[in-house]
């Protein structure tokens, strides 16, 4: 189990189990990659995004540039001056390149704030709940205005109506969702 599933048992619980046929091929894939000189990294309790993000952070510390290829938008939170993401779309037939400016242009927040957007809106693909009634546009607007999930709650008195009511009612869930969405580097 991952640290996320230990904190929130419903994390990724909506996903079907890995097909039996694929499970048997994972070790073969590792062996082939290692034979090609490509190292495989695994760490109990951590997900691939955590390891990829950690490797990119380490590379940046050492003055190296990283390209990450992924179809998972969660990884956009690690984009930085030395880390760019090639996001696969429609399978792998189309891609989009994300640097800091591209993340800001698309989401109106900096890359590290992507995790705060996920904290408010949740992520159905990972079964992260977020705050009911807060979608992508509202989450982006709130984080752009207040900087973080914590900033939203520090300024809750400036908000009104059902949105404020839901934010107050689901405050613990917002912070839980943010923790679940954050990539450990």
N, C-alpha and C positions, 0 to 999 in steps of 0.2 A: 504493500500500500504506500501511497505517496503522502507527504505531509499534508497536502490539501485534502485528500480523502479522509485522513485521520481527523482533521478539523471539521470537515463537513461531509458527512456520509453520503449525501446526495450528489457530491461533485462527480461529474461525468457518469452518473448512474443511469442516464437516459441512453447511453451508447450500448449497442449490442456487443457481446463478447467477441474477442478476436477469433475468427474462424479457425477450427482445428487444423485445417490444411496449411494455413499461413503460419501458425505457431511453430510447426515443424520445420519451416523454411528459414526462420529467423537465424538460427545458429549457422546454417549453410551460408546465408548472406554475410554474416559476420566473418566467417572463415574465408570467403571469397574476397571480401574487402581487405582483410589483413594480408592475404596472399598478394594483393595488388599494392601493398604498402600504405593502405589507408587505415589509420587507426580508428577503432571504435571505442567510444567512451560511454560507460554506464555507471550510475551511482544509485544505489538503493535509496528509495524515498524521493528521488528527484525525477522530474520529467525532462524530456528532450529539450524543451524551450529553456529550462533552467541551465542546462549544460551548454547549449548553444550561446545563450546570453552571457554566461560566465566566460566562455572562450573568447567571445568578441570583446568583453570588458578587459580581459587579460591582454589580448592583442593590442587594444588601444593604449593600455598602460605602457606597453613595450614599443609604442610608436608604429605599430603595424595597422594596415587597413583591412577590414573584413567585409566580405559580401556574404549575406545570408540569403538562401533561397528557401522560401516557405510559402505555403498557402494559408497559414494561420496568422490572422491580423494581430493577435496578441503580441507577436514578436516585434511589432512596430514600436513598442515602448523602449527598445534597446537601440533604436536608430540614433546615431550621433555623428559627430564630425568625422570619425574614423570607421563608422559602421553604417552600411547601407543595406537595404533589403530589396531583393527581387521577389515580388509577390506574384505567385502563379494565380491565374484566373482561368475559368472555363477549362478545368483540367490543368494541363500545362501548355496549352496551345497559345495562350496569351499571357503576357506578363506586364507588370508595372514596376518601375523603379522608385523606391522611396528613400530620399535623403531627408534631412530635417525640414527643409523648405516644402517638400512634397507632403509630408505628414501634416505640417501646419496648414498648408493650402486645402487639404482634403478635410481635416477634422477641426480646424481652428484652435488647436492646442499644440503644445510642444510634445515631442515623443514621450517623455516621461509621464505626461499627463494622460496618456491613453489609458493607463491603469485606473485613473480616477473616473474617466468616462465609463469604463466597464463596471466600476463600483456602483455607479448610479443606475445604469441601464441594464446591467447583468449581461449574460452571454448564454443564449440557449444551447449553443453547441457544446458548452462545457457544463451546462446545468447550473450556472451561477445565477442566483435569483435577482440581484439588483433591487431597485425600488419600484413597486408596481406603479404604472402610469408614467414612468420616466423612460422615454425612448431615446434614440441616438441624437436627435436634434436638440432636445431639451437638455440632455446630459452634456452635450458639447457646449451649449450656450452657458449652462451653469458653471462648468469647469473653466471655460474661457473667462467668465466674469469673476469667479471667486478663487480660481487657482487650483483647488483640490477638493476632495470630499470633505476634509476637515474645514476648509474655507467656506464651503456651502453651509455647514452646520454652525460655524462662527457667525454667519450672517443670516441665519434662518428667519430672524425677525423682519427682514426685508422682503421675504417671499409671502405669497398669499394663496388662499383658496385650497383646492384639492391637492395641488402639488406640495404645498407646505405641510398639509395634513399627512400626506403619504410619507414625506421625508421625515417628519417627526415620528410617525408610527413605525417606520422601518429603518430607523437610524442604525441599530445594531446590524441589521442585514446589509446596509450600505457599506459599513466598514468591513464586515465579513467578506462581502463580494469583492471589495478592493483588495483585501489580502489574498483571496483565492486567485485573482487575476494577475497579481504581481509576479513577475519573473524574478527568481532569486539569482543574483549574479555574484 
